């Protein structure tokens, strides 16, 4: 057998066994030599003693997975006209001032024709004030005057510190209510030794992006930014952007924010803060833009189910 662009193909040609009377290992090597000398390219042993080998099973599984992934990207489930602007993806954000400034991830709002939030049952447009693509941060501004807003921690998180993540994981597929998770700081560096990030084992999913990561006093110690490896079955590799990076970005855009305090909040106070200061963001895109973004190899946007 040999590998082609279409997968694993058997020759269909029956020949006398070569290597009869040798050990299995020697017979395998003779078979591989014959295959390689025949110019077929990559050769593997597909069967031993009438059973499929692990190498062949893994190769077939990987080819099927790759083919399925390609088909999914080529045929997004989009039925509207290409020029129609629709609510396509979601993310989280949070107020950092009483005047309505909002902090979120850059990838949540990047490329959007419009960004909106819901306030008192009404859709409100949020304007993009500043972006930082390198650190994946963005500042928005709405005409909403929030009842509560978050303070930003004076210090970066420390190893083993307890944290709370708030936001809207999976958009509104589960429910429209805000959701929280708890965990601890598990590393002071992000993916690829990125020291502007930290790692936490608190649950984080698509839709959490841009939401606050806070301490027991309700101070923002980071902004939820990414999870890693869940597609491969790896759990608890979740990352946040450190408060020091957040403060530098906000300050450089001449926005006055309040730094945190050390006074612990009880559950009722934390709940009130989280409910009133964390917001659900929607990214509006043309259908043509949705198709283009979904086709990209790397895509962080939390698209709604009907477009995936």
Beta strands, then each sheet from edge to edge (+ up, - down):
strand 1: 2-4
strand 2: 7-9
strand 3: 47-48
strand 4: 51-52
strand 5: 85-95
strand 6: 101-104
strand 7: 114-119
strand 8: 122-125
strand 9: 127-132
strand 10: 137-141
strand 11: 151-152
strand 12: 162-167
strand 13: 179-187
strand 14: 197-200
strand 15: 212-214
strand 16: 219-227
strand 17: 238-242
strand 18: 278-286
strand 19: 302-303
sheet 1: 1+ 2-
sheet 2: 3+ 4-
sheet 3: 8+ 7- 18+ 5- 6+ 10- 9+
sheet 4: 8+ 7- 18+ 5- 19+
sheet 5: 11+ 16+ 15- 12+ 13- 14+ 17-
end
